[in-house]
């Protein structure tokens, strides 16, 4: 026996999901755009070349913690301590999520 309330709830859930899709797409685009500023050193997908730290596939939590260390001065850097201070906490979380989702090649 089906209850008539389930169909409207399923429809409402679908509508809510559709309404969230554009916001999620915007957030994903913002994350990608912010991460593009890291490309000179870390590569467009976080697969850095040479001695630079790769970010692809590193957990978002670890990236956020690394950036916090640069911000505070706990981690010495040539430029990251300055770059890290130019972003809000939310922007850092978006960038960290972007790189965490990338496939590591090394």
N, C-alpha and C positions, 0 to 999 in steps of 0.2 A: 504494500500500500504506500503510495507516495503522498506526501503532504503538500498542499498547494503553496505553502509559504516558501518552499525550497526553490522553485523556479524564479520568483521575483528576487530572492537573495542572490541566486547565481547570476541573474541578469545585472543586478546592482554591482556585484563584484567585478563582472566583466567591464561594465562602464567605468568603474573606478580605475581598473587596470589600464583601460584605453586612455583615460584622462591623465594618468601618470606617465605614460609613454613619452609624450613630448618633453616633459620636465626632465625625465631620465636621459633622453637624447641630448638635451641642452647641457646637462651636467657632464655627460660623457664628452661632448664637444669642448666644453670649457676645460676639462681635465686634459684632453689632448693638446689644446692650444697652450695651456700653461706649461705642459711638459715639453713643448717645442722649444721653450727657452733654455732647456737643459741639453739640447741636441749637440751644441758645439763640443761639449766635453763628454757627454754620456751617450750620444747617439740618439737618433729619433725614436728608437724603440727601447732604449736603455741598455743596448748591447754595446758598451763602450769598447773602444780600441786601445791598445797599448796598456799603459799603467793605470788608466782611469778606472774607477770602481764601476763595474756593471750594476745596473739597477733592475734590469729585466728579471722578473720572477722572484725578486726579493720581497718578502712580506711587507705589506703596507705599514704595519706596526714598526718594523725594523727601520724602514726608510724614515718614518716620522721621528723615531728616536734619534737616528743619525743627524737629521736636520736640526733637531732640538739641541743636540750636542754642539753642532756648528754655531747655532744662534747664541748659545750660552758661553762659548769659548772653551768648553770642555774638550772639544776636538780641534786641534790646530788645523789651520787651512791657509791656503794662499788667497782664495777668493770666496769660498763657500760661506764663510762666516758673514760676509757682506751680502751675498745673494740670499741667504736664508732669512735675513731680516727684512727683505723686501716683499715677503709673502705673508698673508694672513694664515692662521692655523687651518682654516677651512681650505684655502688654496693648497696648502702643503698636503693635507689629507687627500685632496683630489689628485694631485700629481703622484702621490705615493700609491694610490689605488690604480692609477693608469699604469705605472711601471710594474706594479705587482702582477697585473693582468697580462703583461707581455711575456712572450716565450723567450727564455734564456737560450742563447746559442753557444755558450761556453760555460 
